[in-house]
Amino acid sequence: MNKKPEDSTQRWLDIEEVRLVADLRIMHAKVNELFEIVDALKARYDEKEIRHYADQPILDRDIARVDEIYLWFLRLKEEGLRLQK
């Protein structure tokens, strides 16, 4: 996706750029949805109850997936900070 150096605000987006923007919008919506669900769980139940009633292997997998997502976001953040300098 690094092929277009020109300013994207001064031209039409190509199909791959449109797909990227659409995928990012979906990601933002899903991250917000996950945040709201987790926030509601935290407000309604204490962690001990959640762990007691959770399917532990699935909860462990969910935690690993969120950790993976978090690390990816950190890399994006660090790269953004490097580019700002």
Secondary structure, DSSP 8 states (H G I E B T S, - for coil): -TT--S-GGGS---HHHHHHHHHHHHHHHHHHHHHHHHHHHHHHS-HHHHHHHS-HHHHHHHHHHHHHHHHHHHHHHHHHHHHH-
